[in-house]
């Protein structure tokens, strides 16, 4: 089995990662003899692990918290969008055994938004994003790439939010990104809200927002997927807003990784979604 293709994910903690379920589903679909492993690593283990990927016959890796930035220093080439986002979530062993770094988070977010709310660009009003971490960076960047430049950032840590805004404005000088501590003011005349924090996740506090201040027929997108219907989405449904859960982003960000590793088509189908939801309900 020396030449068996091995892929996997690194991070900590990742015992409950859904990535093996997703990639094993596609491997079974294409009858690919491969394994997708979970590698829970301490920080000091990361450099050696990345360096020994080829020796250990690992042809590709997903990277999750807290190593998306850390791994960049050990790669040979990094795509432009991953450099702009300051994070790599996918590694591939490519030509001449070089290590290539990619970021598929922004792709996964926007792909799912376009699938579930194809008319979102037609909405009048600002886009409001909660959070200023890595997910918020990917989401903000994806909107700016789509020429949607009127963005509001809600975050408890003002310094972190202003750093994110400055970095995005350096990449997109036309951007009109404003920081808000007061969510009530930020939501006024907003037509699309994205939660990029862990608030609302199982074991975390709920997001307390007055969604009634948003425009009618707004869209609320929560990148949290456990639970699938968060308190935020429940509140949005009561106002008859379009709601989007975070599972679609997770599934769609995995697509490019699988396709680049195995050279086979991957799709975030209803049957895959059902399989992942069944797993979440059991655990």
Backbone as CSV, one residue per row, in Angstrom:
resi,resn,N_x,N_y,N_z,CA_x,CA_y,CA_z,C_x,C_y,C_z
1,UNK,0.817,-1.204,0.000,0.000,0.000,0.000,0.858,1.264,0.000
2,UNK,2.142,1.148,-0.304,3.048,2.291,-0.227,2.585,3.433,-1.120
3,UNK,2.041,3.115,-2.283,1.655,4.146,-3.228,0.200,4.585,-3.093
4,UNK,-0.465,4.077,-2.071,-1.848,4.477,-1.862,-1.923,5.969,-1.570
5,UNK,-2.836,6.646,-2.229,-2.981,8.083,-2.061,-3.545,8.398,-0.683
6,UNK,-2.840,9.259,0.052,-3.274,9.648,1.389,-3.526,11.155,1.419
7,UNK,-4.671,11.534,1.973,-4.968,12.941,2.224,-5.454,13.041,3.668
8,UNK,-5.717,14.254,4.116,-6.182,14.397,5.492,-6.327,15.838,5.898
9,UNK,-6.473,16.048,7.185,-6.662,17.392,7.734,-5.813,17.547,8.982
10,UNK,-5.210,18.733,9.145,-4.446,19.036,10.355,-5.092,20.202,11.097
11,UNK,-4.964,20.191,12.396,-5.504,21.240,13.243,-5.563,20.742,14.664
12,UNK,-6.123,21.547,15.544,-6.343,21.116,16.926,-7.343,22.071,17.581
13,UNK,-8.443,21.616,18.145,-8.901,20.224,18.175,-9.705,19.906,16.907
14,UNK,-9.593,18.695,16.404,-10.318,18.336,15.172,-10.927,16.930,15.222
15,UNK,-11.099,16.414,16.415,-11.654,15.068,16.546,-13.033,14.948,15.907
16,UNK,-13.777,16.053,15.909,-15.142,16.002,15.385,-15.253,16.609,13.984
17,UNK,-14.135,16.674,13.275,-14.147,17.227,11.915,-15.085,16.443,11.006
18,UNK,-15.815,17.170,10.166,-16.721,16.543,9.197,-16.019,16.241,7.876
19,UNK,-14.794,16.712,7.720,-14.071,16.543,6.454,-13.916,15.080,6.034
20,UNK,-13.606,14.138,6.957,-13.502,12.737,6.523,-14.803,12.217,5.918
21,UNK,-15.927,12.612,6.473,-17.224,12.161,5.941,-17.416,12.673,4.520
22,UNK,-17.095,13.945,4.313,-17.276,14.575,2.999,-16.377,13.923,1.952
23,UNK,-15.091,13.814,2.257,-14.142,13.290,1.262,-14.308,11.783,1.052
24,UNK,-14.649,11.056,2.112,-14.903,9.621,1.941,-16.133,9.371,1.080
25,UNK,-17.116,10.257,1.175,-18.317,10.149,0.335,-17.924,10.222,-1.144
26,UNK,-17.107,11.205,-1.486,-16.684,11.368,-2.885,-15.743,10.244,-3.324
27,UNK,-14.882,9.785,-2.413,-13.994,8.669,-2.762,-14.797,7.415,-3.074
28,UNK,-15.820,7.150,-2.273,-16.687,5.986,-2.520,-17.418,6.145,-3.847
29,UNK,-17.860,7.361,-4.128,-18.604,7.643,-5.352,-17.774,7.337,-6.587
30,UNK,-16.476,7.645,-6.524,-15.575,7.438,-7.660,-14.753,6.163,-7.548
31,UNK,-15.032,5.373,-6.495,-14.313,4.113,-6.278,-12.800,4.351,-6.227
32,UNK,-12.402,5.346,-5.446,-10.987,5.701,-5.295,-10.413,4.997,-4.059
33,UNK,-9.327,4.284,-4.253,-8.648,3.621,-3.134,-7.739,4.639,-2.455
34,UNK,-8.222,5.234,-1.400,-7.478,6.286,-0.716,-7.925,6.336,0.736
35,UNK,-7.184,7.068,1.544,-7.610,7.301,2.923,-7.506,8.791,3.231
36,UNK,-8.456,9.269,4.026,-8.456,10.662,4.486,-8.357,10.616,6.001
37,UNK,-7.227,11.074,6.513,-6.931,10.935,7.935,-7.039,12.246,8.693
38,UNK,-7.290,12.124,9.973,-7.262,13.277,10.884,-5.914,13.309,11.596
39,UNK,-5.242,14.438,11.515,-3.943,14.609,12.186,-4.060,15.771,13.167
40,UNK,-4.241,15.443,14.428,-4.332,16.482,15.463,-2.917,16.773,15.964
41,UNK,-2.414,17.934,15.607,-1.011,18.262,15.862,-0.850,19.429,16.831
42,UNK,0.184,19.334,17.650,0.613,20.496,18.436,1.428,21.407,17.516
43,UNK,1.536,22.676,17.862,2.182,23.656,16.988,3.603,23.253,16.609
44,UNK,4.356,22.734,17.572,5.752,22.379,17.306,5.880,21.195,16.352
45,UNK,4.788,20.448,16.158,4.819,19.291,15.264,4.547,19.653,13.804
46,UNK,3.978,20.830,13.581,3.538,21.217,12.235,4.672,21.289,11.214
47,UNK,5.803,21.978,11.502,6.864,22.096,10.486,7.376,20.751,9.979
48,UNK,7.674,19.819,10.886,8.187,18.509,10.504,7.139,17.725,9.732
49,UNK,5.882,17.837,10.185,4.803,17.107,9.516,4.665,17.557,8.064
50,UNK,4.669,18.874,7.843,4.553,19.411,6.478,5.761,18.992,5.647
51,UNK,6.937,19.082,6.237,8.171,18.728,5.536,8.177,17.258,5.111
52,UNK,7.552,16.401,5.923,7.571,14.958,5.666,6.336,14.458,4.914
53,UNK,5.548,15.359,4.360,4.353,14.927,3.630,4.684,13.926,2.530
54,UNK,5.702,14.248,1.747,6.068,13.385,0.621,6.578,12.035,1.111
55,UNK,7.426,12.057,2.143,7.972,10.830,2.714,6.857,9.913,3.205
56,UNK,5.824,10.531,3.760,4.700,9.765,4.316,3.590,9.510,3.291
57,UNK,3.897,9.835,2.025,2.958,9.580,0.922,1.642,10.358,1.053
58,UNK,1.701,11.510,1.729,0.519,12.375,1.858,0.522,13.349,0.685
59,UNK,-0.480,13.266,-0.166,-0.521,14.072,-1.395,-1.323,15.359,-1.243
60,UNK,-2.066,15.466,-0.148,-2.862,16.668,0.047,-3.371,16.779,1.469
61,UNK,-3.540,18.025,1.927,-4.028,18.273,3.277,-5.017,19.418,3.302
62,UNK,-6.024,19.283,4.146,-6.809,20.434,4.560,-6.168,20.970,5.834
63,UNK,-6.316,22.261,6.039,-5.749,22.902,7.226,-6.861,23.682,7.917
64,UNK,-7.030,23.452,9.209,-8.044,24.195,9.943,-7.407,24.891,11.144
65,UNK,-8.240,25.530,11.939,-7.780,26.303,13.096,-6.921,25.430,14.011
66,UNK,-5.778,25.922,14.479,-5.287,27.299,14.368,-4.102,27.459,13.398
67,UNK,-3.995,26.620,12.371,-2.770,26.551,11.576,-2.866,27.117,10.159
68,UNK,-3.955,27.800,9.831,-4.127,28.292,8.459,-3.071,29.324,8.062
69,UNK,-2.616,30.095,9.019,-1.538,31.052,8.749,-0.170,30.412,8.972
70,UNK,-0.070,29.594,9.972,1.193,28.958,10.360,1.814,28.163,9.225
71,UNK,0.992,27.408,8.471,1.549,26.522,7.435,2.146,27.283,6.260
72,UNK,1.784,28.540,6.094,2.215,29.290,4.913,3.733,29.384,4.789
73,UNK,4.401,29.451,5.915,5.868,29.606,5.911,6.606,28.349,5.451
74,UNK,5.886,27.224,5.349,6.529,25.962,4.974,6.196,25.518,3.552
75,UNK,5.504,26.381,2.797,5.065,26.020,1.449,5.943,26.674,0.387
76,UNK,5.982,26.067,-0.796,6.801,26.589,-1.891,6.088,27.679,-2.678
77,UNK,4.794,27.482,-2.930,4.029,28.466,-3.679,2.637,28.609,-3.073
78,UNK,2.140,29.850,-3.042,0.836,30.143,-2.458,0.044,30.987,-3.442
79,UNK,-1.221,30.649,-3.634,-2.039,31.380,-4.598,-2.278,32.816,-4.131
80,UNK,-2.624,33.658,-5.093,-2.815,35.085,-4.819,-3.915,35.332,-3.789
81,UNK,-5.026,34.588,-3.904,-6.122,34.812,-2.957,-5.744,34.345,-1.553
82,UNK,-5.007,33.257,-1.438,-4.563,32.791,-0.122,-3.611,33.796,0.521
83,UNK,-2.755,34.394,-0.301,-1.855,35.437,0.217,-2.652,36.647,0.688
84,UNK,-3.665,37.026,-0.097,-4.492,38.178,0.257,-5.256,37.931,1.552
85,UNK,-5.695,36.700,1.751,-6.455,36.352,2.946,-5.556,36.010,4.128
86,UNK,-4.272,35.804,3.853,-3.336,35.467,4.918,-3.637,34.126,5.550
87,UNK,-4.177,33.209,4.736,-4.552,31.897,5.278,-4.590,30.853,4.172
88,UNK,-4.115,29.662,4.501,-4.169,28.511,3.593,-4.998,27.425,4.262
89,UNK,-6.000,26.907,3.548,-6.789,25.812,4.122,-6.654,24.516,3.319
90,UNK,-5.869,24.572,2.216,-5.655,23.378,1.395,-4.220,23.351,0.876
91,UNK,-3.582,22.207,1.011,-2.218,22.017,0.509,-2.213,20.862,-0.477
92,UNK,-1.481,21.037,-1.559,-1.342,19.971,-2.557,0.133,19.773,-2.884
93,UNK,0.547,18.515,-2.970,1.876,18.204,-3.486,1.760,18.207,-5.005
94,UNK,2.449,19.163,-5.650,2.311,19.328,-7.093,3.554,18.957,-7.871
95,UNK,3.755,19.662,-8.986,4.895,19.375,-9.859,6.212,19.536,-9.122
96,UNK,7.158,18.661,-9.473,8.491,18.666,-8.854,8.408,18.528,-7.331
97,UNK,7.316,17.909,-6.871,7.101,17.672,-5.435,7.060,18.961,-4.610
98,UNK,6.690,20.048,-5.265,6.535,21.310,-4.550,5.216,21.308,-3.774
99,UNK,5.201,22.070,-2.666,3.996,22.202,-1.857,3.272,23.487,-2.223
100,UNK,2.033,23.343,-2.663,1.224,24.489,-3.095,0.124,24.757,-2.071
101,UNK,-0.069,26.045,-1.755,-1.090,26.434,-0.791,-2.244,27.172,-1.439
102,UNK,-3.469,26.821,-1.033,-4.683,27.420,-1.587,-5.612,27.830,-0.438
103,UNK,-6.557,28.702,-0.761,-7.632,29.010,0.179,-8.958,28.854,-0.544
104,UNK,-9.794,27.947,-0.071,-11.082,27.681,-0.715,-12.270,28.172,0.111
105,UNK,-12.001,28.836,1.242,-13.082,29.297,2.113,-13.972,30.334,1.426
106,UNK,-13.340,31.338,0.800,-14.114,32.385,0.130,-14.929,31.779,-1.016
107,UNK,-14.318,30.849,-1.739,-15.018,30.166,-2.830,-16.253,29.435,-2.298
108,UNK,-16.064,28.671,-1.216,-17.164,27.904,-0.647,-18.301,28.782,-0.179
109,UNK,-17.947,29.906,0.452,-18.973,30.840,0.920,-19.778,31.396,-0.243
110,UNK,-19.090,31.926,-1.239,-19.777,32.589,-2.351,-20.524,31.597,-3.230
111,UNK,-19.975,30.419,-3.404,-20.642,29.390,-4.203,-21.999,29.044,-3.590
112,UNK,-22.008,28.856,-2.279,-23.261,28.493,-1.611,-24.258,29.654,-1.631
113,UNK,-23.765,30.878,-1.485,-24.652,32.041,-1.552,-25.293,32.142,-2.928
114,UNK,-24.507,31.953,-3.971,-25.031,32.029,-5.340,-26.039,30.921,-5.639
115,UNK,-25.826,29.743,-5.045,-26.749,28.627,-5.263,-28.079,28.853,-4.552
116,UNK,-28.014,29.289,-3.292,-29.222,29.374,-2.470,-29.961,30.697,-2.612
117,UNK,-29.260,31.757,-2.969,-29.901,33.073,-3.141,-29.326,33.741,-4.389
118,UNK,-29.635,33.202,-5.566,-29.014,33.683,-6.806,-29.268,35.157,-7.133
119,UNK,-30.291,35.744,-6.523,-30.591,37.161,-6.809,-30.037,38.096,-5.728
120,UNK,-29.120,37.616,-4.910,-28.639,38.433,-3.792,-28.014,39.746,-4.237
121,UNK,-27.387,39.766,-5.393,-26.733,40.998,-5.865,-27.726,42.102,-6.172
122,UNK,-28.961,41.724,-6.412,-29.982,42.712,-6.753,-30.536,43.425,-5.523
123,UNK,-30.233,42.923,-4.342,-30.739,43.530,-3.115,-30.129,44.913,-2.907
124,UNK,-30.974,45.871,-2.543,-30.509,47.219,-2.228,-30.229,47.310,-0.735
125,UNK,-29.127,47.896,-0.379,-28.780,48.016,1.029,-27.400,47.471,1.307
126,UNK,-26.883,47.802,2.477,-25.522,47.407,2.846,-25.449,45.926,3.209
127,UNK,-24.235,45.405,3.176,-23.952,44.048,3.661,-23.316,44.184,5.043
128,UNK,-23.873,43.482,6.010,-23.345,43.553,7.375,-22.717,42.214,7.751
129,UNK,-21.496,42.289,8.258,-20.743,41.088,8.627,-20.399,41.144,10.112
130,UNK,-20.705,40.068,10.819,-20.397,39.992,12.241,-19.107,39.214,12.433
131,UNK,-18.127,39.857,13.071,-16.846,39.209,13.311,-15.727,39.849,12.508
132,UNK,-14.489,39.634,12.973,-13.331,40.192,12.282,-12.175,39.199,12.263
133,UNK,-12.506,37.909,12.349,-11.489,36.866,12.305,-11.258,36.353,10.894
134,UNK,-10.718,35.142,10.806,-10.385,34.579,9.499,-11.575,34.375,8.593
135,UNK,-12.696,33.915,9.159,-13.898,33.699,8.342,-14.426,35.022,7.812
136,UNK,-14.442,36.033,8.672,-14.896,37.357,8.249,-14.014,37.912,7.135
137,UNK,-12.728,37.677,7.242,-11.787,38.129,6.213,-12.120,37.489,4.863
138,UNK,-12.366,36.181,4.857,-12.687,35.476,3.613,-14.011,35.961,3.035
139,UNK,-15.002,36.158,3.901,-16.323,36.606,3.455,-16.260,38.033,2.913
140,UNK,-15.586,38.919,3.639,-15.447,40.309,3.177,-14.738,40.362,1.834
141,UNK,-13.666,39.624,1.718,-12.892,39.577,0.471,-13.739,39.077,-0.684
142,UNK,-14.573,38.062,-0.421,-15.394,37.496,-1.497,-16.438,38.497,-1.984
143,UNK,-16.985,39.285,-1.067,-17.940,40.323,-1.484,-17.245,41.419,-2.294
144,UNK,-16.075,41.815,-1.869,-15.336,42.861,-2.581,-14.942,42.392,-3.981
145,UNK,-14.606,41.120,-4.108,-14.296,40.560,-5.428,-15.509,40.615,-6.354
146,UNK,-16.702,40.564,-5.762,-17.948,40.619,-6.524,-18.421,42.068,-6.719
147,UNK,-17.564,43.040,-6.389,-17.850,44.474,-6.567,-18.938,44.986,-5.634
148,UNK,-19.183,44.272,-4.537,-20.109,44.750,-3.515,-19.264,45.404,-2.425
149,UNK,-19.216,46.719,-2.442,-18.217,47.435,-1.641,-18.791,48.140,-0.409
150,UNK,-20.114,48.162,-0.269,-20.739,48.827,0.879,-20.918,47.803,1.997
151,UNK,-19.932,47.744,2.886,-19.883,46.683,3.906,-19.742,47.282,5.304
152,UNK,-20.448,46.679,6.238,-20.356,47.088,7.638,-19.842,45.915,8.469
153,UNK,-18.914,46.196,9.359,-18.325,45.158,10.215,-18.736,45.407,11.664
154,UNK,-19.377,44.406,12.267,-19.697,44.461,13.698,-18.706,43.563,14.426
155,UNK,-18.036,44.124,15.432,-17.086,43.314,16.195,-16.846,43.928,17.561
156,UNK,-16.660,43.080,18.565,-16.418,43.599,19.912,-15.029,44.228,20.032
157,UNK,-14.055,43.646,19.319,-12.684,44.145,19.369,-12.469,45.152,18.239
158,UNK,-12.470,46.433,18.588,-12.374,47.487,17.575,-11.047,47.442,16.821
159,UNK,-9.967,47.215,17.535,-8.644,47.193,16.900,-8.561,46.116,15.830
160,UNK,-9.088,44.944,16.147,-9.045,43.829,15.194,-9.879,44.158,13.954
161,UNK,-11.030,44.761,14.179,-11.910,45.116,13.060,-11.266,46.168,12.167
162,UNK,-10.648,47.166,12.781,-10.021,48.238,12.000,-8.818,47.724,11.211
163,UNK,-8.112,46.741,11.773,-6.995,46.123,11.042,-7.514,45.397,9.808
164,UNK,-8.602,44.649,9.974,-9.218,43.952,8.847,-9.668,44.947,7.776
165,UNK,-10.314,46.018,8.200,-10.806,47.029,7.257,-9.659,47.666,6.485
166,UNK,-8.585,47.998,7.200,-7.429,48.628,6.543,-6.814,47.687,5.504
167,UNK,-6.682,46.423,5.854,-6.090,45.454,4.929,-6.971,45.244,3.690
168,UNK,-8.274,45.214,3.883,-9.180,45.051,2.752,-9.187,46.291,1.855
169,UNK,-9.096,47.460,2.469,-9.075,48.703,1.684,-7.777,48.831,0.889
170,UNK,-6.703,48.270,1.402,-5.443,48.255,0.652,-5.570,47.397,-0.600
171,UNK,-6.365,46.331,-0.505,-6.575,45.450,-1.649,-7.648,45.986,-2.586
172,UNK,-8.634,46.672,-2.001,-9.765,47.208,-2.776,-9.974,48.670,-2.364
173,UNK,-9.242,49.598,-2.963,-9.315,51.011,-2.572,-10.720,51.606,-2.676
174,UNK,-11.564,51.019,-3.525,-12.914,51.553,-3.707,-13.872,51.110,-2.593
175,UNK,-13.400,50.248,-1.700,-14.267,49.690,-0.665,-14.737,50.742,0.328
176,UNK,-16.014,50.646,0.687,-16.604,51.504,1.717,-16.975,50.608,2.895
177,UNK,-15.982,50.334,3.739,-16.162,49.423,4.866,-16.148,50.233,6.162
178,UNK,-17.200,50.084,6.957,-17.344,50.871,8.183,-17.450,49.947,9.388
179,UNK,-16.762,50.314,10.462,-16.807,49.540,11.705,-17.946,50.028,12.599
180,UNK,-18.671,49.080,13.181,-19.737,49.395,14.128,-19.575,48.534,15.375
181,UNK,-19.697,49.163,16.528,-19.814,48.391,17.760,-21.286,48.140,18.059
182,UNK,-22.122,49.087,17.633,-23.564,49.021,17.859,-24.236,48.263,16.711
183,UNK,-24.688,47.050,16.980,-25.306,46.246,15.923,-26.605,46.857,15.426
184,UNK,-27.301,47.559,16.303,-28.578,48.162,15.925,-28.393,49.176,14.798
185,UNK,-27.358,49.986,14.898,-27.068,50.982,13.857,-26.583,50.295,12.577
186,UNK,-25.785,49.264,12.741,-25.227,48.571,11.570,-26.313,47.899,10.735
187,UNK,-27.339,47.383,11.398,-28.367,46.631,10.687,-29.380,47.524,9.964
188,UNK,-29.442,48.794,10.323,-30.394,49.697,9.685,-30.077,49.828,8.189
189,UNK,-31.081,49.553,7.352,-30.935,49.614,5.887,-29.944,48.570,5.349
190,UNK,-29.752,47.511,6.117,-28.918,46.393,5.647,-29.828,45.345,5.018
191,UNK,-29.351,44.721,3.933,-30.183,43.731,3.235,-29.580,42.325,3.270
192,UNK,-28.335,42.222,3.752,-27.666,40.915,3.818,-26.782,40.890,5.059
193,UNK,-27.040,39.915,5.917,-26.284,39.772,7.160,-25.563,38.429,7.156
194,UNK,-24.279,38.445,7.524,-23.505,37.205,7.611,-22.865,37.116,8.994
195,UNK,-23.171,36.043,9.721,-22.505,35.792,10.992,-21.246,34.981,10.747
196,UNK,-20.089,35.560,11.034,-18.797,34.880,10.847,-18.145,34.541,12.182
197,UNK,-18.950,34.497,13.243,-18.428,34.141,14.559,-18.969,32.776,14.971
198,UNK,-18.527,32.301,16.140,-19.023,31.028,16.671,-20.256,31.217,17.545
199,UNK,-20.720,32.451,17.694,-21.910,32.706,18.504,-23.116,32.000,17.886
200,UNK,-23.866,31.313,18.720,-25.002,30.538,18.231,-24.679,29.071,18.041
201,UNK,-23.385,28.749,18.057,-22.962,27.350,17.952,-23.298,26.621,19.255
202,UNK,-23.442,25.296,19.175,-23.704,24.504,20.386,-22.664,24.826,21.448
203,UNK,-23.138,25.162,22.651,-22.223,25.465,23.739,-21.775,26.904,23.793
204,UNK,-22.196,27.720,22.817,-21.817,29.131,22.765,-23.039,30.011,23.032
205,UNK,-22.811,31.244,23.490,-23.949,32.165,23.683,-24.638,32.470,22.351
206,UNK,-25.899,32.863,22.436,-26.652,33.230,21.243,-26.309,34.654,20.808
207,UNK,-26.542,34.936,19.543,-26.400,36.288,19.018,-27.675,37.053,19.336
208,UNK,-27.537,38.186,19.980,-28.698,39.008,20.305,-28.746,40.187,19.331
209,UNK,-29.614,40.080,18.334,-29.713,41.120,17.311,-31.170,41.469,17.038
210,UNK,-31.419,42.734,16.731,-32.756,43.172,16.336,-32.839,43.163,14.812
211,UNK,-33.209,42.021,14.254,-33.240,41.871,12.803,-34.329,42.709,12.141
212,UNK,-35.275,43.187,12.937,-36.355,43.996,12.377,-35.858,45.318,11.799
213,UNK,-34.651,45.703,12.161,-34.081,46.935,11.624,-33.554,46.759,10.195
214,UNK,-33.450,45.514,9.767,-32.984,45.251,8.410,-34.097,45.533,7.398
215,UNK,-33.720,45.626,6.135,-34.695,45.829,5.072,-35.623,44.627,4.955
216,UNK,-36.787,44.842,4.365,-37.706,43.734,4.107,-37.068,42.780,3.098
217,UNK,-37.427,41.502,3.196,-36.926,40.481,2.269,-35.402,40.383,2.290
218,UNK,-34.821,40.566,3.457,-33.365,40.469,3.589,-32.902,39.016,3.583
219,UNK,-31.580,38.853,3.518,-30.941,37.529,3.551,-30.087,37.443,4.807
220,UNK,-30.206,36.346,5.540,-29.367,36.119,6.720,-28.621,34.800,6.531
221,UNK,-27.304,34.888,6.570,-26.406,33.747,6.314,-25.586,33.525,7.577
222,UNK,-25.679,32.340,8.148,-24.927,32.007,9.359,-23.945,30.901,9.010
223,UNK,-22.646,31.143,9.168,-21.673,30.111,8.793,-21.607,28.974,9.820
224,UNK,-22.284,29.136,10.964,-22.401,28.055,11.941,-23.283,26.949,11.352
225,UNK,-22.898,25.686,11.560,-23.710,24.578,11.047,-24.087,23.562,12.125
226,UNK,-23.741,23.845,13.353,-24.134,22.971,14.454,-24.562,23.835,15.644
227,UNK,-25.873,24.065,15.813,-26.991,23.444,15.107,-27.177,24.022,13.702
228,UNK,-27.907,23.286,12.888,-28.141,23.722,11.528,-28.998,24.986,11.493
229,UNK,-30.030,25.025,12.338,-30.855,26.222,12.462,-30.477,26.906,13.771
230,UNK,-29.669,27.926,13.680,-29.230,28.663,14.862,-30.341,29.607,15.323
231,UNK,-30.144,30.184,16.487,-31.096,31.177,16.980,-31.229,32.344,16.014
232,UNK,-30.116,32.726,15.403,-30.129,33.826,14.427,-31.014,33.473,13.233
233,UNK,-30.849,32.269,12.700,-31.649,31.868,11.539,-33.122,31.682,11.915
234,UNK,-33.370,31.206,13.128,-34.747,31.048,13.592,-35.442,32.400,13.626
235,UNK,-34.739,33.410,14.150,-35.299,34.757,14.203,-35.529,35.330,12.821
236,UNK,-34.619,35.035,11.900,-34.749,35.530,10.532,-35.929,34.873,9.824
237,UNK,-36.140,33.579,10.084,-37.271,32.862,9.479,-38.600,33.462,9.930
238,UNK,-38.681,33.885,11.180,-39.915,34.478,11.708,-40.253,35.787,10.989
239,UNK,-39.237,36.434,10.427,-39.448,37.673,9.679,-39.587,37.413,8.177
240,UNK,-39.641,36.120,7.830,-39.753,35.708,6.419,-38.545,36.127,5.579
241,UNK,-37.394,36.214,6.221,-36.153,36.485,5.491,-35.663,35.189,4.854
242,UNK,-34.868,35.319,3.819,-34.169,34.168,3.237,-33.048,33.772,4.189
243,UNK,-32.991,32.501,4.593,-31.955,32.055,5.524,-31.036,31.030,4.866
244,UNK,-29.757,31.113,5.217,-28.745,30.209,4.665,-27.886,29.690,5.811
245,UNK,-27.813,28.362,5.950,-27.006,27.789,7.024,-25.562,27.576,6.570
246,UNK,-24.699,27.261,7.528,-23.274,27.175,7.236,-22.804,25.869,6.628
247,UNK,-23.682,24.866,6.573,-23.238,23.571,6.065,-22.867,23.644,4.584
248,UNK,-23.611,24.427,3.822,-23.322,24.557,2.386,-21.947,25.127,2.114
249,UNK,-21.526,26.084,2.940,-20.182,26.646,2.794,-19.131,25.575,3.055
250,UNK,-19.342,24.778,4.101,-18.401,23.708,4.434,-18.280,22.708,3.289
251,UNK,-19.416,22.295,2.734,-19.401,21.318,1.645,-18.750,21.886,0.392
252,UNK,-19.082,23.129,0.061,-18.565,23.717,-1.179,-17.088,24.093,-1.106
253,UNK,-16.588,24.420,0.088,-15.155,24.715,0.189,-14.325,23.451,0.023
254,UNK,-14.947,22.288,0.263,-14.225,21.016,0.124,-14.087,20.577,-1.328
255,UNK,-14.973,21.081,-2.191,-14.997,20.656,-3.599,-13.659,20.880,-4.312
256,UNK,-13.103,22.111,-4.307,-11.837,22.329,-5.034,-10.692,21.467,-4.517
257,UNK,-10.671,21.229,-3.210,-9.609,20.405,-2.623,-9.664,18.988,-3.186
258,UNK,-10.848,18.383,-3.137,-10.987,17.018,-3.647,-10.613,16.947,-5.124
259,UNK,-11.079,17.912,-5.897,-10.835,17.880,-7.346,-9.359,18.054,-7.676
260,UNK,-8.655,18.878,-6.907,-7.232,19.070,-7.213,-6.386,17.881,-6.750
261,UNK,-6.816,17.187,-5.709,-6.072,16.024,-5.230,-6.293,14.793,-6.097
262,UNK,-7.548,14.563,-6.470,-7.906,13.303,-7.120,-8.210,13.419,-8.609
263,UNK,-8.274,14.669,-9.088,-8.597,14.896,-10.505,-9.932,14.248,-10.884
264,UNK,-10.885,14.336,-9.965,-12.237,13.816,-10.180,-13.238,14.894,-9.768
265,UNK,-14.424,14.848,-10.383,-15.443,15.842,-10.083,-16.063,15.602,-8.705
266,UNK,-16.289,16.690,-7.986,-16.966,16.621,-6.693,-18.113,17.627,-6.690
267,UNK,-19.233,17.234,-6.098,-20.379,18.136,-6.011,-20.992,18.079,-4.617
268,UNK,-21.442,19.230,-4.154,-22.121,19.299,-2.858,-23.590,18.957,-3.068
269,UNK,-23.874,17.680,-3.223,-25.217,17.212,-3.566,-26.125,17.127,-2.331
270,UNK,-27.423,16.961,-2.600,-28.388,16.797,-1.516,-28.107,15.521,-0.723
271,UNK,-27.656,14.475,-1.394,-27.380,13.214,-0.695,-26.171,13.342,0.233
272,UNK,-25.163,14.112,-0.185,-24.019,14.357,0.689,-24.453,15.189,1.894
273,UNK,-25.227,16.220,1.618,-25.737,17.065,2.703,-26.531,16.228,3.711
274,UNK,-27.376,15.341,3.205,-28.177,14.478,4.068,-27.290,13.596,4.929
275,UNK,-26.231,13.059,4.337,-25.303,12.168,5.059,-24.620,12.924,6.212
276,UNK,-24.201,14.163,5.925,-23.529,14.960,6.956,-24.515,15.352,8.062
277,UNK,-25.730,15.716,7.679,-26.744,16.088,8.674,-27.060,14.898,9.585
278,UNK,-27.169,13.702,9.016,-27.423,12.505,9.814,-26.313,12.274,10.825
279,UNK,-25.070,12.533,10.396,-23.925,12.407,11.308,-24.024,13.434,12.444
280,UNK,-24.370,14.662,12.099,-24.488,15.718,13.105,-25.575,15.380,14.113
281,UNK,-26.664,14.816,13.637,-27.782,14.478,14.539,-27.433,13.332,15.479
282,UNK,-26.512,12.461,15.046,-26.094,11.327,15.890,-25.061,11.740,16.928
283,UNK,-24.405,12.857,16.691,-23.277,13.247,17.553,-23.517,14.575,18.270
